[in-house]
Structure formats: structure tokens, C-alpha cells
Amino acid sequence: MMDESSEPATARCPGPSVQDYLDQDSRPVPPALRYERNDYLGSEDIDTARFTSREWAEREMRQVWRRVWQFACLESEIPEVGDHEVYEIGDDSLIVVRTAPGEIRAFVNVCLHRGRKLRTGGGNVSEFRCSFHGFAWNLDGTMQTPPCAWDFPHVTPEKFALPEAQVATWRGFVFINMDPYAESFDSYRGTFDDYYIWPLENRYKSLHIGKVLPCNWKIAQDAFIESFHVIATHPQMLPWLADANSQYDVMADQPNWNRMINIQGAPSPHVADSVTEEDVLETFYDSRAFYAAAQGRDLVMREGDELPAIPPGGTARQVLAARMREQLAATSHQDFSETPDTELLDAINYLLFPNFNPWGGAKSNIIYRFRPNGLDPDSCTAEIIFMSSPKQPGETPPPAKIRWVPEDMLFADIPELGVLGPVFDQDCENLPYVQQGLKAMRKPGITLANYQESRIRHFNRTLDRWMSR
């Protein structure tokens, strides 16, 4: 258990806070982004076994993954009756299927005769028929008459219905829970909806990339829920990303979600004394702003363009936000004239336990998802999903299919990722060495910063609660 008897940690990086920057926003900032809370959760080390132990991975599957709500697919991926996706986690496999125009259900993806998987991928079917001996189930999970029924007097359709998981939908996403006694998804989210304010249901999946990484899924996820690593891993961002000034929201009474807000278009406090506003603007354009590019935004310099001028008393951040509105007005049917700077520029990342990582933003959004790779504690699957706004109302393209890339392929080699690709590669370069290092380390736990790594502590505190139930 985490020791909370010590005095709360109140230290913060010198310099402007996120809320100080939002005070200077050119438009009113929504209350959801004015919220700030960081409960002190202790400063004890986190044991390393959770990242390296096969026994832990197996127990985690029983105690966590079979009992929590988790993102399985999008509603748009199964729009018609009979449309389905296969969702797999650890050794478990589920068919998530639209059984009626307004109904989605999830069934264990196993023939109850001899155990063959019923489906090996998504598609559209009128029934679930086993390819081995022909046992079949209706879309609602009820069993059809078995082949050679005379030889199965002990099998009745009533007793051979497919086991079922709970299903919930949220803003176009489908979540499942394998525990029939689990709390509702509405209750599970707590106050998450009050602070995640962007209409994902109005966007479409424009890109979905998946890759196996050589590290535990928690090591991978931890790397993307803090900005402390920017100074060493992404030094090219320091002139325009206020990394150490990031805001981390963790609440002891909200165990299932947390958040961080990273200011962009302002310098890191590590280099602020040597960086001018013009430097911020120039380096932002030079790097093409990984977040803006990854979001499908066109805030980049073209050949022959001149760097926008910063007016007297103005800031690079204000110029970038104004330029963003101009470009969006020219390329989008939506009106962003009253959208605050922060929703156009900043990296706003949420985590809904255990692994739904949606980014906030006014135009488009990124979703990260990290999962165990079977029961192997030394590998995981990492996914990057782009949720984009349609170019024209009513012209929503079909959702992109997931594209699994080879382990030896870089994210930088995927053009659609924009500048997010090489940045993701910088992160991933560390991960196998963390996995190896934790096995060699003689210290029994990892040590976390009180504030900048508080989301990692919050996540592990919630994980410990599930593991101890």
C-alpha cells in the first residue's frame, strides 16, 4: 500500500504554470481545462516484478483484464447487423458483434464442442459456425441444432449458449467487461466525462497502426503519460514545449482516470533563458510540431513562406494559434474562430484505466492503446489511432483497418504518422533497455518523481487495488 502519511509534495517547476498560460489565452478556456488537482499519493518505490514476472502477468490477467472495462473497437467498425470484430487480450478472445440495429453484444470466441476459435478475424456473418465440426450459434449467442444431434443427447441448446461479456458504448467507442458482476461503465468512468469534452463520436478513424514492442505493456504506457523524459529523449522539442511546466491531474477519489496538459508554443524552462519568442516560432515550424502534424493539422511552413511576424508584446504561441485558425478556416467546414489557443496547440492526454489513452483537441484526436501480448511479460502491442473530423458534413469515410507493422520497421517509415512517427521512435528506443534493465537492477523497485511522474503512481495505485482484490 502507498504511504500517504508524509507531508504532501507541493514542489513545482519554476516558471509559468499551465494555468498561467491559459490565463493569457486569446479565447475563453472551457472549465474542464481550468480544473487542476494533484493529490499526493506517497513517494515509495514501485516493485519491479509487475513488469518482469510471468506469474504477475498471469495473475494480472485474472485480477485485472477479466474484471475491468476496456476499449474493444469502434461502433463505426460494426455498423450493420452481423458485423463483428475479434478483440483479444491475453489468452482471451471475444467476438464483438452488432446483433440488432441498436444492440451490440460480446461473446467468448470459442466453440463449446472442442474449443476451436469460432472467428479468426472480423467481418459480416449471419451465424457463428465452427469450421471444425460445424457446430453453430445464432448472432444472439443461442445454439443451433448440433450436427448429428442424435449423438449428443446430453447437449441442449439452452445449456450451450455462448458465454457473454458486458458491453457499453461511449462516444462511438465500444467497451467490454468479462466480469458479469462488474459495476456499470457509467459508474466506472467517475467524473471522466466532465473533463473529456471532445465529441469523438463526430470523428472517424482515419489511421490505425499496430506494432509489437519488446517490453511490458505498462513500461510502454508509462512512457507516454509523463513529459519528464522530454529533456533527454526529445531535446528537439525543448524550444517550443514547456515540458517541466506540464500539469498533471491525479485524484485519489477518481482511481480510473488521470490527465496531463502540455503547453506547446512556449519554451521548456530548461532552455527558456536562451530562447526568444522568434526561436520558439522558428523551431516549432522546423520540427513541424509533432502533435499538430500527427493530428492532421497543416501548421507547417511551405517552401517560399516567410516566418510569421510576432507583433510587439505578442508571443509565438499567440501567432501559432492565429495561424492555425486561418488555415482551418481555409480547409475546414467548421468554425474555429472562438476555439481557445490551448485546444488548437496543446497536448492534452488522458488515461482511462487500464489502457484507453485519448488525446484532447478541437479538430482531431489521437488514441493510444497498449495491451499485453498474450501472457508474455516481455512484450506488448502498441496501437496509434487517429480520429479525424470529416472534410464535409455527412461525408464520413469508412474507418481505417488496423495495419500491423513488422517489429523491425520504424514508425518514421509510416508517412501517414507525420512527425509523430520519428518522435514515437525516440520513445520506443528506450523501452527494450528499460525491460532489460529492470531484470538486472538489484534495487527492488523503481523510484518516481512526486509530481512529474504522479500519473504513473496513480495508475499503479489503481493497479494494486485490482491485484489485491
Secondary structure, 3 states (H helix, E strand, C coil): CCCCCCCCCCCCCCCCCHHHHHHCCCCCCCHHHHCCCECCCCCCCEECHHHHCHHHHHHHHHHHHCCCCEEEEEHHHCCCCCEEEEEEECCEEEEEEEEECCEEEEEECCCCCCCCCCCCCCEECCEEECCCCCCEEECCCCECCCCCHHHCCCCCHHHCCCCEEEEEEECCEEEEECCCCCCCHHHHHCCHHHHCCCCHHHCEEEEEEEEEECCCHHHHHHCCCCCCCHHHHCHHHCCCECHHHCEEEECCCCCCEEEEEECECCCCCCCHHHCCHHHHHHHHHHHCCHHHHHCCCCCCCCCCCCCCCCCCCCCHHHHHHHHHHHHHHHHCCCCCCCCCHHHHHCEEEEEECCCEEEEECCCCEEEEEEEEECCEEEEEEEEEEEEECCCCCCCCCCCCCCEECCCCCCHHHCHHHCCHHHHHHHHHHHHHHHHHHHHHCCCCEECCCCCCCHHHHHHHHHHHHHHCC
